């Protein structure tokens, strides 16, 4: 949400649309996004 500057409602709507478009469960799409985010952020050491 921070990266795209959208509110919680819009972020959830986008997750739902992506899940529908990919014919995937919402939780699967959310996990994929979190995994990508984890890899793309600099590590905190």
Residue pairs with C-beta under 8 A, 6 or more apart in sequence:
1 7
1 8
1 11
4 11
6 14
15 26
15 29
15 30
15 33
16 26
18 29
19 25
19 26
19 28
19 29
22 29
